[in-house]
Amino acid sequence: MIAYVTVGADDIALAKRFYSAFLPALDYNITEGPEGLSFALPVAAGQASTLPDFYVKPTFDGRPASVGNGQ
């Protein structure tokens, strides 16, 4: 089972507009922090988390997002 998916983005604000346009329709909630965006499904009290989580992060070295840089 896939626990999470991470994608890199050069423009976090633009990525937020893009992913926020459809992930909430799939019941994902967004949390924004200094490390980027986190989308997770709601968890009822006493229940295990529902997977997968979806993360949008800036690239690790500040260079443009590409295969292996931001995933």
Protein Blocks (a to p, Z undefined) as FASTA:
>chain_A
ZZbdcdddfblmlmmmmmmmmmmmnopacdddfkbccddddddehiacddddddddddfk
opacdehiaZZ
